[in-house]
Amino acid sequence: MQKWECPCGYVYDPAEGDPDHGIKPGTSFEDLPDDWCCPVCGASKDAFSQA
């Protein structure tokens, strides 16, 4: 699965998910809730680009 990077440098890795925010490992970026945001800086999903 494709990794996605926030302008702040945080990389969302679908293999790891975001367990601190209820996102299970194996969750693709496209399947993240629309209100999910960067856990580091709070940027919205549309600020991310493919890493």
Secondary structure, 3 states (H helix, E strand, C coil): CCCEECCCCCEECCCCCEHHHCECCCCCHHHCCCCCECCCCCCEHHHCEEC
